[in-house]
Amino acid sequence: MMTLKGNLVYLRALEPEDLEFIYQLENQENLWEVSNTQTPYSRFLIHQYLENAHQDIYESKQLRMVICSNSSAAPLGLIDLFDFDPKNQRAGIGIVINNPENRLQGVGSEALELLINYAFYHLQLHQLYANISTDNLPSERLFTKFGFSCVGIKKEWNRVGTQRKDEALYQLLNTKK
């Protein structure tokens, strides 16, 4: 069995051919809130990022993977580990599914499960965490499905337009060592 392959999707490393997909995804203003982005990305910046995507997670402290459909190999979204801390054996985890029609279809759920297993068993992490806006109920349901629990609320943490939103910190400990 391949570690990063499920029934619906597989996770793969970034490729130079992903430039247009990432450019389109990163420049969707409705997603900027979850990625803490405030300005558009140029193709040039994304091209530079892709040129350095070969760096090992221990060097770059992050791992971004493309979520692809098993049936068509089409990219459906991105999932990543960030703030990788090998000393304390933890990392943040984030996921975005590009098209709304691919959401709530099991794609994100399977991708998250694959990356959790990879992080715990191949990277030997002790814990993962996710920062989720308290009004993002689909993400809350997705992460709690896999045992993430809310360990705190950061009040008025993010400014979105003219309002301030609370952000919850969810944590998953590896208890299956």
Residue pairs with C-beta under 8 A, 6 or more apart in sequence:
2 10
3 114
3 117
3 118
3 121
3 122
4 10
4 11
4 12
4 65
4 114
4 115
4 118
5 11
5 70
5 114
6 70
6 110
6 111
6 113
6 114
7 70
7 110
8 69
8 70
8 105
8 106
8 107
8 110
9 67
9 68
9 69
9 70
9 76
9 107
9 110
9 111
9 114
10 68
10 70
10 114
11 65
11 66
11 67
11 68
11 79
11 111
11 114
11 115
11 118
12 65
12 66
12 68
13 53
13 65
13 66
14 22
14 50
14 53
14 64
14 65
14 66
15 50
15 66
16 47
16 50
16 51
18 50
18 66
18 75
19 43
19 46
19 47
19 50
21 66
21 75
21 98
22 46
22 49
22 50
22 78
23 41
23 43
23 46
24 98
25 31
25 77
25 78
25 96
25 98
26 35
26 37
26 40
26 41
26 46
27 40
27 41
31 37
31 96
32 38
33 133
33 158
33 160
34 94
34 96
34 133
34 136
34 139
35 94
35 96
36 158
52 60
53 64
57 63
57 81
57 84
57 123
58 84
58 86
61 82
61 83
61 84
61 85
62 80
62 81
62 82
62 83
62 84
63 80
63 81
63 84
64 78
64 79
64 80
65 78
65 79
65 80
65 115
66 75
66 77
66 78
67 75
67 76
67 77
67 78
67 79
67 95
67 97
67 107
67 108
67 111
68 74
68 75
68 76
69 76
69 107
75 98
76 97
76 98
76 99
76 102
76 107
77 95
77 96
77 97
77 98
77 102
77 107
77 108
77 111
78 95
78 96
79 93
79 94
79 95
79 96
79 111
79 112
79 115
80 93
80 94
80 95
81 91
81 92
81 93
81 115
81 119
81 123
81 128
82 91
82 92
82 93
82 94
83 90
83 91
83 92
84 91
84 123
85 91
88 126
89 124
89 125
89 126
89 127
90 125
90 126
90 127
90 128
90 129
91 119
91 123
91 125
91 128
91 129
92 128
92 129
92 130
92 131
93 112
93 115
93 116
93 119
93 128
93 129
93 130
94 130
95 108
95 111
95 112
95 115
95 142
97 103
97 107
97 108
103 138
104 138
108 142
109 142
109 145
112 142
112 143
112 146
113 146
116 128
116 146
116 172
119 125
119 128
120 128
120 174
120 176
125 174
126 173
126 174
127 171
127 172
127 173
127 174
128 148
128 171
128 172
129 148
129 169
129 170
129 171
129 172
130 139
130 143
130 148
130 169
130 170
131 154
131 167
131 168
131 169
131 170
132 139
132 140
132 143
132 167
132 168
132 170
133 139
133 158
133 165
133 166
133 167
133 168
134 140
134 153
134 165
134 166
134 167
134 168
135 165
140 150
140 168
140 170
143 170
143 172
144 150
144 170
146 172
147 172
148 170
148 171
148 172
149 170
149 171
149 172
150 168
150 169
150 170
151 169
151 170
151 171
152 168
152 169
153 166
153 167
153 168
153 169
154 166
154 167
154 168
154 169
155 166
156 164
156 165
156 166
157 164
157 165
157 166
157 167
158 164
158 165
158 167
159 165
